[in-house]
Amino acid sequence: MTKSRNKDQQGTDDQYGGFHAGFAVLAGRPNAGKSTLTNALVGQKVAITSAKPQTTRHTIRGIVHRENFQLILVDTPGLHRPRTLLGQRLNDLVAATLSEVDAIGFCLPANEKIGPGDRFIAKQLANVGNKPIVALVTKTDLVDRQALTEQLLAVAQLGREVLGAQGWADIVPVSAADGFQVETVSTVLAGFMPPSPPLYPDGELTDEPVAVMVAELVREAALEGVRDELPHSLAVVVEEIIPREGRAEDNQFLDVRVNLYVERPSQKAIIIGRAGSRLQEVGSAARKGIEALLGTRIYLDLHVKVAKDWQRDPKQLVKLGF
């Protein structure tokens, strides 16, 4: 089902020994499995995951290295109908990203029927221009064969409705949880990348700044286990990452100071928990991921602050990095 390159593109293949490299975006509505698939493709955690929708706030570039191609994955916030200024800015971020990539992977969960949100996004993607769009039917481990077959047919029909008779450039069922067809996804997307030398050094998995990844790991830990009482009004800012004074003998112990911002005092109480128990759990969970990321022991100092209605305040959005 994959479309081949045209002759003009093939004429430059020899220049780079048949190597291809480029950018692909994973798009889809919130909680469609984009971040989990990014991590599975890269082979290491570069994007945070959560059972709560709209977890991703930044575009995370995960770099997939293979013998004959390099695929740079851009994981975006989920496209949605915005209700706040933050939501609009996230949608604008997605639109800007879509215009700059070589191919688009549209994630549609196998365990959820296609709805208005999927159709809205499909139309947005179709309007981007002449970009190959691969439909990725995610979370196949959550359905049986019959349900998967029905979903694949429904996804194909959506492609014909939005893109015309040719439909999607390809349709790939995949499960990041058990590895089903993860490698196929990378190969299919790489098929649309232009002839090019590698764009990043071998072994580099992301170009995200360390502070951004640390903040995302703290956000992930803070969101884990919190139900609907805490909506997505949580922002995390890393204030500093510095060597611990008095540890000059190995210079391997870091102090990491992080602020968590919520919109209301009641949300602050939820994050902190009774006698600080909840915040202690957040710190313990986040510390493990941060130490693995930085390759050294850390002291994680967390503070929870209230920034009233920051999702709707342009000045506070800028201060918090949006």
C-alpha positions in Angstrom: 0.0 0.0 0.0 3.0 2.3 0.5 3.6 4.7 -2.4 7.0 4.6 -4.0 9.3 7.6 -4.6 9.3 9.4 -7.9 12.2 9.2 -10.4 13.6 12.7 -9.4 14.0 11.6 -5.8 15.5 8.2 -6.8 18.1 10.1 -8.9 19.7 11.5 -5.7 19.8 8.3 -3.7 23.3 7.4 -4.9 24.7 10.6 -3.5 24.1 9.4 0.1 24.5 5.7 -0.5 20.8 5.0 -0.4 20.4 6.7 3.1 17.3 8.6 3.8 16.5 11.0 6.7 13.7 13.4 7.6 10.9 14.4 9.9 7.6 12.8 10.6 4.9 14.0 12.9 2.6 11.9 15.0 -0.8 13.6 15.1 -4.1 12.7 16.6 -6.6 13.5 19.3 -5.5 13.5 22.9 -4.6 10.1 24.4 -4.4 8.4 21.0 -1.1 6.8 21.9 1.3 9.2 20.2 3.8 9.5 23.1 3.8 5.8 23.9 4.4 5.0 20.2 7.2 7.6 20.0 9.0 5.9 23.0 8.5 2.5 21.4 10.0 3.6 18.1 13.0 5.3 19.6 13.5 2.4 22.0 13.8 4.7 25.1 11.6 7.1 26.9 11.7 10.6 25.3 8.1 11.6 25.7 5.9 11.4 28.8 2.8 9.2 28.9 -0.3 9.4 31.0 -3.8 7.9 31.0 -5.1 11.5 31.2 -5.6 13.2 27.8 -3.6 16.3 26.7 -0.5 15.2 28.5 2.0 16.5 25.9 2.7 20.2 26.0 5.8 20.4 23.9 6.9 18.9 20.6 9.3 16.1 21.5 11.7 15.0 18.8 12.6 11.3 19.1 15.3 10.1 16.8 15.0 6.6 15.3 18.4 5.3 14.0 18.5 2.4 11.5 21.1 1.2 9.1 19.7 2.9 6.0 17.5 5.7 7.5 17.1 8.2 10.3 13.6 9.1 11.3 13.0 12.2 13.5 9.7 11.9 15.2 7.8 15.0 16.3 5.3 14.2 19.0 2.7 17.0 19.3 0.0 18.0 21.7 -3.3 16.3 20.7 -5.4 18.4 18.3 -8.7 19.4 19.9 -11.3 22.2 19.8 -9.6 24.7 22.1 -11.4 26.1 25.2 -8.6 28.2 26.6 -5.8 30.4 25.3 -3.4 27.5 26.2 -5.5 25.2 24.1 -5.4 27.5 21.1 -1.6 27.9 21.4 -1.2 24.1 21.5 -3.3 23.8 18.3 -1.2 26.6 16.7 2.0 24.6 17.6 0.6 21.5 15.9 -0.3 23.4 12.8 3.2 25.0 12.5 4.8 21.6 13.0 2.6 19.9 10.4 3.8 22.4 7.7 7.4 21.5 8.2 7.5 17.7 8.2 8.0 15.2 5.4 5.2 12.8 6.4 2.3 12.6 8.9 1.3 9.6 11.1 -2.3 10.0 12.1 -3.0 7.9 15.3 -6.4 6.4 15.8 -7.0 4.0 18.7 -8.2 0.6 17.8 -10.4 0.4 20.9 -12.4 3.6 20.3 -14.9 4.2 17.4 -14.1 7.0 15.0 -15.9 10.1 16.2 -16.3 13.8 15.4 -12.8 14.6 17.0 -11.1 12.2 14.6 -13.0 13.6 11.6 -12.1 17.2 12.7 -8.4 16.2 12.8 -8.5 14.3 9.5 -9.8 17.4 7.8 -7.1 19.6 9.4 -4.4 17.2 8.2 -5.9 17.0 4.7 -5.6 20.8 4.5 -1.9 20.9 5.3 -1.0 20.3 1.6 0.7 17.6 -0.3 1.9 15.6 2.7 1.7 11.7 2.8 -0.6 10.8 5.7 -0.2 7.3 7.2 -3.1 6.1 9.3 -1.7 4.3 12.4 -4.3 2.2 14.2 -2.9 2.2 17.7 -3.6 0.1 20.9 -4.3 -3.1 18.9 -3.5 -5.1 22.0 -6.8 -3.9 23.6 -9.1 -5.4 21.0 -9.8 -8.8 19.4 -9.2 -9.7 15.7 -12.8 -9.0 14.7 -12.9 -5.6 16.4 -9.5 -4.7 14.8 -10.8 -5.7 11.3 -13.9 -3.5 11.8 -11.7 -0.5 12.9 -9.3 -0.9 10.0 -12.3 -0.8 7.5 -13.7 2.3 9.3 -10.3 4.0 9.1 -10.0 3.2 5.4 -13.5 4.7 4.8 -12.5 7.8 6.7 -9.5 8.2 4.5 -11.6 8.0 1.3 -14.1 10.5 2.7 -11.5 13.1 3.6 -8.8 12.5 0.9 -10.8 11.1 -2.0 -10.4 7.7 -3.7 -6.7 7.4 -3.0 -7.3 7.5 0.8 -4.4 7.3 3.2 -0.8 6.7 2.0 -0.8 3.6 4.1 -2.7 2.0 7.0 -0.7 0.3 9.7 -2.1 -1.4 12.9 0.3 -1.2 15.8 0.7 -1.8 19.5 3.4 0.1 21.3 2.6 -2.0 24.5 3.6 -5.4 23.0 5.7 -4.2 20.1 3.3 -5.4 17.4 4.4 -3.8 14.0 6.3 -1.0 15.7 9.2 -1.6 13.3 6.8 -1.7 10.4 5.6 1.8 11.4 9.2 3.1 11.3 9.9 1.5 7.9 6.7 2.8 6.4 7.3 6.4 7.6 10.9 6.2 6.5 9.8 5.4 3.0 8.6 9.0 2.6 11.8 10.6 3.8 14.1 12.3 1.3 17.6 11.1 0.4 19.8 12.7 2.9 22.8 12.1 5.2 22.0 11.6 8.9 20.7 14.8 10.5 21.7 13.8 14.0 24.8 12.0 15.4 24.4 8.2 15.9 23.1 7.5 19.4 21.4 10.8 20.0 17.8 10.1 20.8 16.2 13.5 21.2 17.2 17.2 20.8 15.0 18.4 23.7 16.8 20.5 26.3 17.5 18.6 29.5 15.5 21.0 31.6 12.4 20.4 29.4 12.7 16.7 29.8 13.1 17.0 33.5 10.0 19.1 33.7 8.1 16.6 31.7 9.1 13.7 33.9 7.9 15.7 37.0 4.6 16.5 35.2 4.1 12.8 34.4 4.7 11.8 38.0 2.3 14.5 39.3 -0.5 13.4 36.9 -0.1 9.7 37.7 -2.9 8.4 39.9 -4.8 11.7 40.1 -8.3 11.4 38.8 -10.7 14.0 37.5 -10.3 16.3 40.5 -7.1 17.7 39.0 -7.7 18.9 35.4 -4.8 19.8 33.1 -4.0 23.1 34.9 -0.6 21.9 35.9 2.6 23.5 34.6 6.1 22.6 35.6 9.2 24.9 35.4 12.8 23.8 36.2 14.4 26.6 38.1 18.0 25.2 38.2 20.1 22.0 37.9 23.4 22.6 39.6 26.2 20.4 41.2 25.8 19.9 44.9 28.2 22.1 46.9 30.7 20.1 49.0 30.6 17.1 46.7 33.6 18.2 44.6 35.2 14.8 45.1 33.0 13.3 42.4 31.0 16.2 41.1 28.2 13.7 40.3 25.5 14.8 42.7 23.0 17.4 41.4 20.5 19.6 43.0 17.4 19.9 40.9 14.9 22.6 41.9 11.4 22.5 40.3 8.2 24.6 40.6 4.8 23.1 39.9 2.1 25.7 39.1 -1.6 25.1 39.5 -4.5 27.5 39.1 -6.3 27.2 42.4 -5.4 26.6 46.1 -7.6 23.5 46.1 -5.5 22.0 43.3 -2.4 22.8 45.3 -3.8 20.8 48.2 -4.4 17.8 45.9 -0.8 17.8 44.6 0.7 18.2 48.1 -1.6 15.7 49.8 -2.1 15.1 53.5 1.0 16.1 55.4 2.9 16.3 52.1 2.4 12.6 51.3 1.3 13.0 47.7 4.1 15.4 46.8 6.6 13.0 48.4 5.3 10.2 46.1 5.6 12.5 43.1 9.2 13.3 44.0 10.1 9.7 44.5 8.7 8.7 41.1 10.1 11.6 39.2 13.6 11.2 40.8 14.0 7.7 39.3 13.3 8.9 35.8 15.5 12.0 36.2 18.4 10.1 37.6 18.2 7.7 34.6 18.1 10.6 32.2 21.0 12.5 33.8 23.0 9.4 34.7 23.7 10.6 38.2 22.2 10.9 41.7 20.0 14.0 42.4 18.3 15.8 45.2 14.9 16.8 43.8 13.4 19.9 45.5 9.7 20.4 44.5 7.6 23.5 45.3 3.9 23.9 44.4 2.6 27.4 43.7 -0.7 28.9 42.6 -0.8 31.0 39.4 -4.4 31.9 39.1 -6.1 31.1 35.8 -2.7 30.8 34.0 -4.2 28.9 31.1 -6.1 32.1 30.1 -3.4 34.7 31.0 -1.1 35.6 28.1 1.6 37.0 30.4 1.6 33.9 32.6 1.6 31.6 29.6 4.9 33.2 28.4 6.4 33.0 31.9 5.6 29.3 32.0 7.0 28.6 28.6 4.0 28.5 26.3 
